[in-house]
Amino acid sequence: MTQTHTAVGWHVELEFTEDDQQTRAAALVRLPDGSEVRAHGRANRHHTDANQPRVGEEIAAARALNELAMQMLTKAHGEIDDASGRTSHPIHV
């Protein structure tokens, strides 16, 4: 008998705001249980750097996604503890 696997997709949304000196990114993922995890990141442009908005977006996005990942690890860790009734080992990246 062949096992059937259900494909699950998560969509991460990233939005950016920027001015001449700073780019901010907001990341959001909606999980299958209906909960949402949000995180933010930013990048600052040094006054001697060329104005490269895409680079600022990449840095701000990476920082927001890193924070999102850490929050999701913390959430998963708490769910493991709740299900097991004990304190588990920390989850490391």
DSSP file with accessible surface (Angstrom, degrees, kcal/mol):
  #  RESIDUE AA STRUCTURE BP1 BP2  ACC     N-H-->O    O-->H-N    N-H-->O    O-->H-N    TCO  KAPPA ALPHA  PHI   PSI    X-CA   Y-CA   Z-CA
    1    1 A M              0   0  238      0, 0.0     2,-0.4     0, 0.0     0, 0.0   0.000 360.0 360.0 360.0 133.6    0.0    0.0    0.0
    2    2 A T        -     0   0  130      1,-0.0     2,-0.3     0, 0.0     0, 0.0  -0.716 360.0-128.5 -90.8 133.3    1.3    3.4   -1.0
    3    3 A Q        -     0   0  155     -2,-0.4     2,-0.5     1,-0.0    -1,-0.0  -0.607  17.7-137.5 -80.0 140.0    1.2    6.2    1.6
    4    4 A T        -     0   0  131     -2,-0.3     2,-0.4     2,-0.0    -1,-0.0  -0.845  14.2-155.5 -97.8 132.0   -0.4    9.5    0.5
    5    5 A H        -     0   0  157     -2,-0.5     2,-0.5     0, 0.0    -2,-0.0  -0.905   9.5-137.8-108.0 135.4    1.4   12.7    1.5
    6    6 A T        -     0   0  126     -2,-0.4     2,-0.4     2,-0.0    -2,-0.0  -0.804  17.5-134.0 -92.2 126.3   -0.5   15.9    1.7
    7    7 A A        -     0   0  101     -2,-0.5     2,-0.4     2,-0.0    -1,-0.0  -0.644  21.2-166.2 -79.4 132.6    1.3   18.9    0.4
    8    8 A V        -     0   0  100     -2,-0.4     2,-0.4     2,-0.0    -2,-0.0  -0.981   0.8-163.4-120.5 132.4    1.2   21.9    2.6
    9    9 A G        -     0   0   61     -2,-0.4     2,-0.4     2,-0.0    -2,-0.0  -0.951   5.0-166.5-119.1 138.2    2.2   25.4    1.4
   10   10 A W        -     0   0  129     -2,-0.4     2,-0.5    21,-0.0    21,-0.1  -0.972  10.1-151.3-117.7 138.7    3.0   28.4    3.5
   11   11 A H        -     0   0  154     -2,-0.4    19,-0.8    19,-0.4     2,-0.5  -0.935   4.1-157.3-112.7 128.5    3.2   31.8    2.0
   12   12 A V  E     -A   29   0A  73     -2,-0.5     2,-0.4    17,-0.2    17,-0.2  -0.895   9.2-153.9-103.2 128.9    5.5   34.4    3.4
   13   13 A E  E     -A   28   0A  76     15,-3.0    15,-2.0    -2,-0.5     2,-0.4  -0.877   8.8-169.9-103.8 137.1    4.7   38.1    2.7
   14   14 A L  E     -A   27   0A  62     -2,-0.4     2,-0.4    13,-0.2    13,-0.2  -0.996   3.6-177.0-125.5 131.7    7.3   40.8    2.7
   15   15 A E  E     -A   26   0A 137     11,-2.1    11,-2.5    -2,-0.4     2,-0.4  -0.977   9.4-155.3-126.9 144.7    6.5   44.5    2.5
   16   16 A F  E     -A   25   0A  72     -2,-0.4     2,-0.4     9,-0.2     9,-0.2  -0.917  14.1-177.3-122.7 144.9    9.0   47.3    2.3
   17   17 A T  E     +A   24   0A  86      7,-2.1     7,-3.4    -2,-0.4     2,-0.3  -0.981  20.2 172.1-130.2 143.0    9.1   51.0    3.2
   18   18 A E  E     -A   23   0A  82     -2,-0.4     5,-0.2     5,-0.2     2,-0.2  -0.995  19.1-179.6-151.0 154.8   12.1   53.1    2.5
   19   19 A D        -     0   0   92      3,-2.3    -2,-0.0    -2,-0.3     0, 0.0  -0.630  59.1 -70.1-131.3-163.1   13.5   56.6    2.5
   20   20 A D  S    S+     0   0  115     -2,-0.2     3,-0.1     1,-0.2    -2,-0.0   0.731 129.7  25.7 -66.8 -23.0   17.0   57.9    1.5
   21   21 A Q  S    S+     0   0   89      1,-0.2    24,-3.2    23,-0.1     2,-0.4   0.614 119.3  38.8-116.3 -19.4   18.7   56.4    4.5
   22   22 A Q  E     - B   0  44A  23     22,-0.2    -3,-2.3     2,-0.0     2,-0.4  -0.995  49.1-160.5-144.6 142.6   16.7   53.4    5.7
   23   23 A T  E     -AB  18  43A  11     20,-2.7    20,-2.6    -2,-0.4     2,-0.4  -0.984  15.0-164.1-119.2 132.3   14.8   50.4    4.3
   24   24 A R  E     -AB  17  42A 116     -7,-3.4    -7,-2.1    -2,-0.4     2,-0.4  -0.944   0.8-163.6-116.4 140.9   12.3   48.6    6.6
   25   25 A A  E     -AB  16  41A   2     16,-3.1    16,-2.2    -2,-0.4     2,-0.5  -0.965   4.6-162.5-123.3 139.3   10.9   45.1    5.9
   26   26 A A  E     -AB  15  40A  34    -11,-2.5   -11,-2.1    -2,-0.4     2,-0.4  -0.990  11.2-164.7-118.5 126.9    7.9   43.5    7.5
   27   27 A A  E     -AB  14  39A   3     12,-3.1    12,-2.1    -2,-0.5     2,-0.4  -0.894   7.8-179.8-113.8 143.1    7.5   39.7    7.1
   28   28 A L  E     -AB  13  38A  13    -15,-2.0   -15,-3.0    -2,-0.4     2,-0.4  -0.996   8.0-176.0-143.0 133.1    4.4   37.7    7.8
   29   29 A V  E     -AB  12  37A   1      8,-2.1     8,-2.3    -2,-0.4     2,-0.6  -1.000  14.6-150.4-128.0 133.3    3.6   34.0    7.6
   30   30 A R  E     - B   0  36A 121    -19,-0.8   -19,-0.4    -2,-0.4     6,-0.2  -0.926  19.2-147.6-100.7 124.0    0.1   32.6    8.2
   31   31 A L    >   -     0   0   16      4,-3.0     3,-2.5    -2,-0.6   -21,-0.0  -0.509  25.4-107.8 -92.1 158.5    0.3   29.1    9.6
   32   32 A P  T 3  S+     0   0   95      0, 0.0    -1,-0.1     0, 0.0    -2,-0.0   0.760 117.6  62.2 -57.4 -24.8   -2.2   26.3    8.9
   33   33 A D  T 3  S-     0   0  105      2,-0.1     3,-0.1     1,-0.1    -3,-0.0   0.442 121.2-106.5 -80.8   2.6   -3.6   26.6   12.5
   34   34 A G  S <  S+     0   0   64     -3,-2.5     2,-0.1     1,-0.3    -1,-0.1   0.315  79.9 127.5  92.9  -9.5   -4.7   30.2   11.6
   35   35 A S        -     0   0   37     -5,-0.1    -4,-3.0     1,-0.0     2,-0.4  -0.384  47.0-144.7 -78.9 160.5   -2.0   31.8   13.7
   36   36 A E  E     -B   30   0A  80     -6,-0.2     2,-0.4    -3,-0.1    -6,-0.2  -0.959   6.0-158.1-125.0 143.8    0.3   34.5   12.2
   37   37 A V  E     -B   29   0A  11     -8,-2.3    -8,-2.1    -2,-0.4     2,-0.4  -0.991  15.9-172.8-121.0 129.8    4.0   35.2   12.9
   38   38 A R  E     +B   28   0A 137     -2,-0.4     2,-0.3   -10,-0.2   -10,-0.2  -0.934   7.5 170.0-124.6 147.4    5.3   38.7   12.1
   39   39 A A  E     -B   27   0A   3    -12,-2.1   -12,-3.1    -2,-0.4     2,-0.3  -0.969  16.3-145.6-150.8 162.8    8.8   40.1   12.2
   40   40 A H  E     +B   26   0A 134     -2,-0.3     2,-0.3   -14,-0.2   -14,-0.2  -0.941  13.0 177.5-132.8 152.1   10.7   43.2   11.1
   41   41 A G  E     -B   25   0A  10    -16,-2.2   -16,-3.1    -2,-0.3     2,-0.3  -0.965   6.9-165.7-145.2 161.2   14.1   44.0    9.7
   42   42 A R  E     -B   24   0A 134     -2,-0.3     2,-0.4   -18,-0.2   -18,-0.2  -0.987  10.1-154.8-148.1 160.0   15.8   47.1    8.6
   43   43 A A  E     -B   23   0A   7    -20,-2.6   -20,-2.7    -2,-0.3     2,-0.4  -0.998  11.7-151.6-134.5 136.1   18.9   48.3    6.7
   44   44 A N  E     -B   22   0A 100     -2,-0.4     2,-0.5   -22,-0.2   -22,-0.2  -0.921  10.9-140.1-110.2 134.3   20.6   51.6    7.1
   45   45 A R        -     0   0   62    -24,-3.2     2,-0.2    -2,-0.4     6,-0.1  -0.807  17.8-129.1 -94.0 126.5   22.5   53.2    4.2
   46   46 A H    >   -     0   0  100     -2,-0.5     3,-2.2     1,-0.1    -1,-0.0  -0.500  24.5-117.2 -69.3 143.9   25.8   54.9    5.2
   47   47 A H  T 3  S+     0   0  140      1,-0.3    -1,-0.1    -2,-0.2    -2,-0.0   0.732 114.6  52.9 -60.6 -19.4   25.9   58.5    3.7
   48   48 A T  T 3  S+     0   0  100      2,-0.1    -1,-0.3     0, 0.0     2,-0.2   0.569  91.0  97.0 -91.6  -7.6   28.9   57.6    1.6
   49   49 A D  S <  S-     0   0   85     -3,-2.2     2,-0.0     1,-0.1    -4,-0.0  -0.517  82.7-106.1 -80.4 149.7   27.2   54.5    0.0
   50   50 A A        -     0   0   69     -2,-0.2     2,-1.0     1,-0.1    -1,-0.1  -0.366  40.7-100.6 -66.9 151.1   25.5   54.7   -3.4
   51   51 A N        +     0   0   96      1,-0.1    -1,-0.1    -6,-0.1   -30,-0.0  -0.665  55.0 161.3 -78.5 103.9   21.7   54.6   -3.3
   52   52 A Q    >>  -     0   0  113     -2,-1.0     4,-1.8     1,-0.1     3,-0.7  -0.774  15.7-177.2-125.9  84.7   20.9   51.0   -4.1
   53   53 A P  H 3> S+     0   0   58      0, 0.0     4,-2.5     0, 0.0     5,-0.2   0.851  80.9  57.6 -54.3 -38.4   17.3   50.3   -3.0
   54   54 A R  H 3> S+     0   0  151      1,-0.2     4,-2.5     2,-0.2     5,-0.2   0.908 105.6  50.0 -62.0 -39.5   17.4   46.6   -4.0
   55   55 A V  H <> S+     0   0   45     -3,-0.7     4,-2.4     2,-0.2     5,-0.2   0.932 110.3  50.0 -65.2 -43.0   20.4   46.0   -1.7
   56   56 A G  H  X S+     0   0   13     -4,-1.8     4,-2.7     1,-0.2     5,-0.2   0.908 110.7  50.4 -60.9 -40.1   18.7   47.7    1.2
   57   57 A E  H  X S+     0   0   59     -4,-2.5     4,-2.9    -5,-0.2     5,-0.2   0.915 109.6  50.6 -63.8 -42.4   15.6   45.5    0.5
   58   58 A E  H  X S+     0   0  101     -4,-2.5     4,-2.5     2,-0.2    -2,-0.2   0.925 113.9  43.9 -62.9 -43.3   17.7   42.3    0.5
   59   59 A I  H  X S+     0   0   69     -4,-2.4     4,-2.3     2,-0.2    -2,-0.2   0.947 116.3  45.9 -67.5 -47.5   19.4   43.2    3.8
   60   60 A A  H  X S+     0   0    0     -4,-2.7     4,-2.4    -5,-0.2   -35,-0.2   0.915 114.3  49.4 -62.6 -40.7   16.2   44.3    5.5
   61   61 A A  H  X S+     0   0   12     -4,-2.9     4,-3.1    -5,-0.2     5,-0.3   0.928 109.5  51.3 -64.1 -44.9   14.4   41.2    4.1
   62   62 A A  H  X S+     0   0   59     -4,-2.5     4,-2.4    -5,-0.2    -2,-0.2   0.918 111.7  47.4 -59.9 -40.9   17.1   38.8    5.3
   63   63 A R  H  X S+     0   0  137     -4,-2.3     4,-2.1     2,-0.2    -1,-0.2   0.901 113.4  47.6 -68.7 -38.8   17.0   40.4    8.8
   64   64 A A  H  X S+     0   0    0     -4,-2.4     4,-2.5     2,-0.2    -2,-0.2   0.922 113.3  47.9 -66.8 -43.0   13.2   40.1    8.9
   65   65 A L  H  X S+     0   0   70     -4,-3.1     4,-2.7     2,-0.2    -2,-0.2   0.876 109.8  53.0 -67.3 -35.3   13.2   36.5    7.7
   66   66 A N  H  X S+     0   0  100     -4,-2.4     4,-2.2    -5,-0.3    -1,-0.2   0.937 111.3  46.0 -62.6 -45.2   15.9   35.6   10.3
   67   67 A E  H  X S+     0   0   84     -4,-2.1     4,-2.4     2,-0.2    -2,-0.2   0.905 111.5  52.7 -64.0 -40.1   13.7   37.1   13.0
   68   68 A L  H  X S+     0   0    7     -4,-2.5     4,-2.4     1,-0.2    -2,-0.2   0.931 108.6  50.4 -60.2 -44.8   10.7   35.2   11.6
   69   69 A A  H  X S+     0   0   41     -4,-2.7     4,-2.4     1,-0.2    -2,-0.2   0.916 109.9  49.8 -60.8 -43.5   12.7   32.0   11.7
   70   70 A M  H  X S+     0   0   73     -4,-2.2     4,-2.3     1,-0.2    -1,-0.2   0.907 110.7  49.6 -64.6 -39.8   13.7   32.5   15.3
   71   71 A Q  H  X S+     0   0   67     -4,-2.4     4,-2.5     2,-0.2    -1,-0.2   0.896 110.8  49.9 -64.8 -38.8   10.1   33.2   16.3
   72   72 A M  H  X S+     0   0   43     -4,-2.4     4,-2.7     2,-0.2    -2,-0.2   0.890 109.7  50.8 -69.1 -37.1    8.9   30.1   14.6
   73   73 A L  H  X S+     0   0   43     -4,-2.4     4,-2.7     2,-0.2    -2,-0.2   0.922 111.4  48.6 -62.9 -42.1   11.6   28.0   16.3
   74   74 A T  H  X S+     0   0  100     -4,-2.3     4,-2.4     2,-0.2    -2,-0.2   0.920 111.9  49.2 -63.5 -42.4   10.5   29.5   19.6
   75   75 A K  H  X S+     0   0   60     -4,-2.5     4,-2.1     2,-0.2    -2,-0.2   0.941 112.9  46.7 -61.7 -47.1    6.9   28.7   18.8
   76   76 A A  H  X S+     0   0   38     -4,-2.7     4,-2.5     1,-0.2    -2,-0.2   0.912 110.3  53.6 -63.0 -41.3    7.7   25.1   17.8
   77   77 A H  H  X S+     0   0   40     -4,-2.7     4,-2.4     1,-0.2    -1,-0.2   0.926 109.1  48.7 -59.7 -44.8    9.8   24.7   21.0
   78   78 A G  H  X S+     0   0   27     -4,-2.4     4,-2.7     1,-0.2    -1,-0.2   0.888 110.2  51.3 -63.3 -38.2    6.9   25.8   23.1
   79   79 A E  H  X S+     0   0   95     -4,-2.1     4,-2.4     2,-0.2    -1,-0.2   0.886 108.9  51.0 -67.3 -37.4    4.5   23.4   21.3
   80   80 A I  H  X S+     0   0   79     -4,-2.5     4,-2.3     2,-0.2     6,-0.3   0.942 112.3  47.0 -62.4 -46.3    6.9   20.5   21.9
   81   81 A D  H  X>S+     0   0   33     -4,-2.4     4,-2.0     1,-0.2     5,-0.8   0.918 112.5  49.3 -61.2 -44.4    7.1   21.4   25.6
   82   82 A D  H  <5S+     0   0  136     -4,-2.7    -1,-0.2     1,-0.2    -2,-0.2   0.908 113.9  45.3 -62.7 -42.0    3.3   21.7   25.9
   83   83 A A  H  <5S+     0   0   94     -4,-2.4    -1,-0.2     1,-0.2    -2,-0.2   0.859 119.6  40.1 -71.3 -33.4    2.7   18.4   24.1
   84   84 A S  H  <5S-     0   0   52     -4,-2.3    -1,-0.2     2,-0.2    -2,-0.2   0.674  98.1-133.1 -90.5 -19.5    5.4   16.5   26.1
   85   85 A G  T  <5S+     0   0   72     -4,-2.0     2,-0.3     1,-0.3    -3,-0.2   0.687  76.1  81.0  75.0  16.0    4.7   18.1   29.5
   86   86 A R  S   <S-     0   0  156     -5,-0.8     2,-0.6    -6,-0.3    -1,-0.3  -0.930  89.6 -91.7-143.9 169.5    8.4   18.7   30.1
   87   87 A T        -     0   0  122     -2,-0.3     2,-0.1    -3,-0.1    -9,-0.1  -0.750  46.0-157.8 -86.0 122.5   11.1   21.2   29.1
   88   88 A S        -     0   0   18     -2,-0.6     3,-0.1   -11,-0.2    -7,-0.1  -0.410  28.3 -79.7 -94.1 174.7   12.9   20.0   26.0
   89   89 A H        -     0   0  165     -2,-0.1    -1,-0.1     1,-0.1     0, 0.0  -0.437  58.4 -94.3 -71.2 145.0   16.3   20.8   24.7
   90   90 A P        -     0   0   81      0, 0.0     2,-0.6     0, 0.0    -1,-0.1  -0.242  34.3-123.2 -58.9 147.6   16.6   24.2   22.9
   91   91 A I        -     0   0   63    -18,-0.1     2,-0.3    -3,-0.1   -14,-0.1  -0.846  30.7-162.9 -93.7 123.9   16.2   24.1   19.1
   92   92 A H              0   0  158     -2,-0.6     0, 0.0   -19,-0.0     0, 0.0  -0.791 360.0 360.0-107.4 151.9   19.3   25.6   17.4
   93   93 A V              0   0  139     -2,-0.3   -23,-0.0     0, 0.0    -1,-0.0  -0.593 360.0 360.0 -92.4 360.0   19.6   26.9   13.9
